[in-house]
Amino acid sequence: LVFLVLISEMPFVSFLDNPKVRVQLQQNLDHTTDASLVRAITSSVPDYLERTWLVSDVPRVSSLLPLSYFISFNQHYSHHASQFSRRFELVRRLSTAQTPEEFNAITAEGEPPIDALALYRAPGSDEYLLFFWVDNYPNGGAELTISIPRRLLESLEWLSVYETEEWSVLVAAR
């Protein structure tokens, strides 16, 4: 019992609970390159914590905002229960959809269904890019990029809530 009381007072346990630390962390986050994207998500999608997200560059966003991601960018960072391979195949199928209706049907197949998107596109491009690091046994891993044509999201099913030259945030109409 004494051990439990003492451990709760250790610096590494109470560090993030310190109000000064939280203020400093917030100030640091405000100066990152992705702070505007995070602010857009939190202000434009009030129920962002309840949605399942497909995000182009998970590490950049997840370091600033806790979202429920449909899939991790790196299968080695996924718990085996998340079924990375099955979800990765579903995302791959999104890139082969021919119509917005087919794209919407595939997103609905996800368990849980994908109902929010934060997608990157190179300036001037008409394709959204999803970046992954996949196993390439026995040669370690390999980078893989999946492209999704922008036209597939031009339907009444997806509402655009934030748009820049590089990022689009869309949510499924409920």
Helices and strands as residue ranges (DSSP letters): H 2-7, H 11-14, G 15-17, H 19-29, H 35-44, G 48-50, E 52-55, H 58-62, E 68-69, G 75-77, G 80-82, H 84-96, H 100-109, E 116-120, E 127-135, E 141-149, G 150-153, E 158-163, E 167-172
